[in-house]
């Protein structure tokens, strides 16, 4: 009876694990997420992971703590040793110089076999990674500021220059009142000259 009970408990545990993993996958909408990843080796530590979901397919970019591993293979170390170069995943350094790898993610909350190639020993090592769904958090897309439209209003300096030019042109053009004053002065001057000339003629005749 104890053996049967133990077997039932184990089967129940496995079923719950599988159901939780399937539920986690089905409930994730398309988008980008941050997620924590557990490794079975302290020498193969993931310090950052970005999960992408597109049409239900999951992939991730993981960042390792060190630079000792230069290639990954999704499988065991035995499979990696016999794999073609095109099946290997090479590292890409980030801005800080850490090694990142873009890998497919088969499921969440389940151990995924990953073989890591150590450049120092030139050997493959078997590792497992677990993407923990309870740490999943959506990454908000950064808003791109729209370029501001150039202002049609003139700048202050340009406006001052325009106003100064306009003022100078106004000063150079006599106003209407000034024109009338000049005409009146000219008429008076002509009248005075006419009177003087007439007086001279009269005085000549009298003599």
Secondary structure, DSSP 4 states (H G I P E B T S, - for coil): -HHHHHHHHHHHHHHHHHHHHHHHHHT--SEEEEEEEEES-TTS-EEEEEEEEETTEEEEEEEESSSSEEEEESS-HHHHHTS-GGGSEE-EE-TTS-EEEEEE---SSSEEEEEEEETTTTEEEEEEEEEEEEEEEEPPPPPPPPPPPPP-SPPHHHHHHHHHHHHHHHHHSPPHHHHHHHHHHHHHHHHHHHHHHHHHHHHHHH-
